[in-house]
Amino acid sequence: MTTQVTMLAPESLVADAIQLLGECNIRHLLVTDQQGRLVGVFSDRDALRHMARGCDPFVTRVAAIMRQEPVSVTVETPVQDAIELLTFHRINCLPVVDADGHVRGIVTTTDLLAVLYRLLNWLDAN
């Protein structure tokens, strides 16, 4: 899990979200309310689809195109369950939230591949 999560408000402009994705070199932004509770996920794919439709990113708000009610997990969710959710829903990130919906982190396919890479290297060394 990555605990340093980049978040933004639903009323943010899509153009600002795109700039943030590029500046942070990430593919997903968690969208939170003023209390830090998860309300959506905005991805680079959302941005691409939006732009492909000819929509203006300097007018549209993130809330209009983000994935609402995203699939999420808790800190206690087993890794196997997280992988199953990613695979079943064909998504590339899982926000990690507490019981009140406050963001605690994010698990991405990149995080899981990094763990797999370290595990394979460890197995090769032993």
Secondary structure, DSSP 8 states (H G I E B T S, - for coil): -B-S--EE-TTSBHHHHHHHHHHHT-SEEEEE-TTSBEEEEEEHHHHHHHHHTT--TTT-BHHHHSEES---B-TTS-HHHHHHHHHHHT-SEEEEE-TT-BEEEEEEHHHHHHHHHHHHHHHHH-
